[in-house]
Amino acid sequence: MTTDLYGHTALVTGGASGIGLATAMLLSERGADVAVLDLDPSGVGTSLRGFTADVADDESVRAAVEGAAEALGGIDILVNNAGIGAVGTVEDNPDEQWLRVLDVNVLGIVRTTRAALPYLRRSSRASVINTCSIAATAGLPQRALYSASKGAVLSLTLAMAADHLREGIRVNCVNPGTVDTPWVGRLLEATDDPASERAALNGRQPNGRLVTAKEVAAAIAYLASPAAASTTGTALAVDGGMAGLRLRPEPKP
């Protein structure tokens, strides 16, 4: 395992499960001192520093970021990963749910980044990585609200990259395809035929399987690393080819 992040400090939101936990663990394995912000950070283990925060609450975020920065001795890397999902067409979700998802998925990034900027500005290797989605660039059925939130994350990433480039802060995002996370697992279990639904999700991606949380974490770690020093304003797809490939159907036997 490379130790290219030795001496770096990192803050990961939504870091107690799924992509966030995989990312926090990988950054730690590669040498970074890592703090996790989560509604319940109790399960992150002894190698990570856990801080309780709700990204939908500005006071909570500011207090947790300040505490994490003090414990870490600064912030070099911010991974804005916290987010929630939604299922339905544009007519299926009430206004309250629209406001809730946008509040967490978009304003959550705003609140956390805003609180971390004073520390990032003091770093000579500052990097922000936002967890976006294939839903930002491809029309997926039954994902109107979620797609709208992730489209905003993509645009926000580009705007942040432009605003903070001359401050020495790189801003990028990752666009995962369908990732085998606890949230996806719960969606599948709620269907009439989970096995068939999983097979359909596997088949939707050209490589024929779901993306793993560790694969997304590896992309985030790259964007945070010195190897990506000239990379900013970029959306890195981790989607098994879903965004760019159009394979012909395999011939039936």
NORWOCOR-V131755 format. One record per residue. PHI is phi in whole degrees, -180 to 180 (NA if undefined). OMEGA is omega in degrees with one decimal (999 if undefined). D_CENTER is the distance of its C-alpha to the mean C-alpha in Angstrom with 1 decimal. Layout:
<<PHI;OMEGA;D_CENTER> <PHI;OMEGA;D_CENTER>>
//
This chain:
<<NA;178.6;22.4> <-69;178.4;22.0> <-119;-176.1;22.0> <-69;178.8;20.9> <-104;177.5;18.8> <-59;-179.3;21.9> <90;177.2;22.6> <-85;171.5;19.1> <-117;-174.5;17.5> <-140;177.6;13.8> <-125;-177.1;12.1> <-123;176.1;8.9> <-88;-175.3;8.3> <61;-169.7;8.3> <-94;-177.1;9.5> <-98;179.2;12.4> <-160;172.8;11.5> <57;-178.3;9.8> <-60;-177.8;6.8> <-62;179.5;6.8> <-68;177.9;10.5> <-60;179.2;10.8> <-69;-179.5;9.0> <-60;179.6;11.2> <-65;-178.9;14.1> <-67;177.9;13.9> <-59;178.1;13.8> <-65;179.4;16.7> <-61;-178.8;18.5> <-89;169.9;18.5> <111;-177.5;20.1> <-79;170.4;17.8> <-92;-165.3;18.6> <-119;170.6;15.5> <-115;-178.9;15.2> <-115;170.8;12.9> <-107;-178.5;12.8> <-160;174.7;13.0> <-59;177.4;15.6> <-139;-177.3;17.2> <-88;-171.5;16.5> <-66;-175.2;19.9> <-99;-173.8;18.8> <-83;177.7;16.9> <89;-173.8;20.2> <-86;-177.7;22.3> <-83;-178.0;20.5> <-121;176.5;17.8> <-97;-177.4;18.5> <-104;177.5;17.5> <-133;179.9;17.6> <-81;179.1;17.8> <-159;172.3;16.2> <-114;-175.0;15.5> <-66;175.8;13.2> <-87;-178.6;15.7> <-125;-172.9;18.5> <-63;-179.6;19.1> <-63;178.0;21.7> <-61;-179.1;19.6> <-65;-178.2;16.7> <-61;-180.0;19.4> <-66;-178.4;21.2> <-69;179.4;18.4> <-65;178.0;17.2> <-63;179.0;20.9> <-65;179.4;21.5> <-66;-179.4;18.7> <-63;178.0;19.9> <-67;-179.3;23.5> <-68;-177.6;22.8> <-83;-173.9;21.0> <84;-179.5;23.5> <129;178.3;21.0> <-134;174.4;17.4> <-99;-173.4;16.8> <-127;173.7;13.0> <-120;176.1;10.5> <-110;178.4;6.7> <-88;-173.7;5.6> <-111;-175.7;3.3> <-59;179.4;6.5> <-171;177.1;7.6> <-131;-177.2;10.7> <-107;176.0;12.4> <-159;179.6;15.9> <-120;174.9;18.6> <140;174.2;21.5> <-85;-177.3;23.2> <-64;-179.2;23.7> <-97;-171.8;26.7> <-92;-173.9;25.2> <-102;178.8;23.0> <-69;-179.2;25.0> <-55;-177.9;24.4> <-60;179.2;23.3> <-73;175.1;20.3> <-58;-178.7;19.4> <-64;-179.5;19.6> <-66;-177.5;17.6> <-66;178.1;14.6> <-65;179.3;14.7> <-62;-178.5;15.3> <-77;-170.5;12.2> <-75;-177.6;9.6> <-106;-179.0;11.4> <-66;174.3;13.8> <-60;175.7;11.5> <-66;179.7;9.9> <-60;-176.5;13.6> <-63;-176.1;15.0> <-69;179.6;12.9> <-64;179.3;13.3> <-58;179.7;16.9> <-71;-176.4;17.6> <-88;-174.2;16.3> <-56;179.0;18.1> <-57;179.5;21.5> <-80;178.0;20.3> <-62;-179.6;18.3> <-65;179.6;21.5> <-85;-178.2;23.5> <-89;176.2;21.6> <-91;-176.6;23.0> <-144;-172.7;19.7> <-74;-179.8;17.1> <-148;175.1;13.7> <-119;176.5;10.6> <-126;178.5;7.3> <-102;174.6;5.1> <-85;179.3;2.4> <-102;-176.7;5.9> <-173;168.6;8.3> <-54;-179.8;11.8> <-65;177.9;12.9> <-76;-172.5;12.8> <-125;-179.7;15.5> <-133;178.3;17.4> <-80;179.4;19.4> <-107;179.8;18.6> <-69;175.5;21.2> <62;-179.4;20.7> <-138;-174.2;17.4> <-59;-178.0;18.8> <-67;179.8;17.1> <-60;-179.8;13.6> <-63;178.4;14.2> <-61;-179.9;15.6> <-67;-178.3;12.7> <-77;171.6;10.3> <-62;176.1;13.4> <-66;178.1;13.5> <-63;178.9;10.0> <-62;179.4;11.4> <-65;178.2;14.7> <-63;178.6;13.5> <-59;-179.5;11.8> <-65;179.7;15.2> <-66;178.1;17.2> <-64;179.0;15.6> <-61;179.3;16.2> <-69;-176.1;19.8> <-67;-168.9;20.4> <-113;179.8;19.5> <-57;-176.5;20.5> <-77;171.3;24.0> <-93;179.2;22.9> <83;-178.8;21.5> <-111;176.1;17.8> <-88;179.0;15.6> <-132;179.3;12.6> <-139;173.0;10.6> <-141;172.1;7.6> <-110;178.5;6.9> <-116;178.4;8.3> <-71;166.2;8.6> <-79;178.0;11.8> <-76;-174.0;12.7> <-103;179.7;11.3> <-78;-177.7;13.8> <-116;176.5;12.3> <-57;180.0;14.5> <-64;177.5;13.6> <-63;177.5;14.8> <-59;178.6;17.6> <-67;176.7;18.7> <-62;-179.5;18.9> <-65;-178.2;21.0> <-66;-179.5;23.2> <-82;-179.3;24.0> <-87;179.4;25.5> <-71;-176.9;29.1> <-139;-176.2;28.5> <-55;-177.7;25.3> <-65;179.0;26.5> <-67;178.8;27.2> <-65;177.1;23.9> <-64;178.4;22.0> <-62;178.9;24.4> <-66;178.0;23.7> <-67;176.0;19.9> <-59;-176.3;20.8> <-71;-179.7;23.3> <-70;-179.5;21.1> <-98;-173.9;19.3> <-55;179.1;21.9> <-80;171.5;21.4> <82;179.4;22.4> <-155;175.7;19.8> <-72;173.8;16.3> <-74;175.7;13.6> <-95;177.9;13.1> <-60;-179.8;10.2> <-66;178.5;12.1> <-68;176.3;12.1> <-67;178.4;8.4> <-59;179.9;8.8> <-63;177.6;11.9> <-67;177.7;10.5> <-64;179.1;8.3> <-62;176.6;11.5> <-62;-177.7;13.6> <-63;179.0;12.2> <-82;-169.1;12.7> <-88;175.4;16.1> <-59;179.0;19.5> <-63;-179.1;19.7> <-106;-174.2;17.5> <-61;179.0;19.6> <-105;-178.1;20.6> <-109;175.8;17.3> <-152;-177.0;16.0> <70;-175.0;15.2> <-117;171.7;13.9> <-109;-176.4;11.6> <-95;-179.1;11.5> <-76;174.1;12.0> <-131;-164.4;11.5> <-138;-179.8;13.5> <63;179.1;16.9> <92;-172.6;18.5> <-63;-175.9;17.8> <-74;-169.1;17.4> <-114;-173.7;20.4> <-103;176.8;22.8> <-130;-177.6;25.6> <-79;172.6;27.5> <-71;177.4;30.9> <-59;177.0;31.3> <-68;180.0;32.8> <-63;177.7;36.6> <-74;-179.8;37.7> <-66;999;40.1>>
//
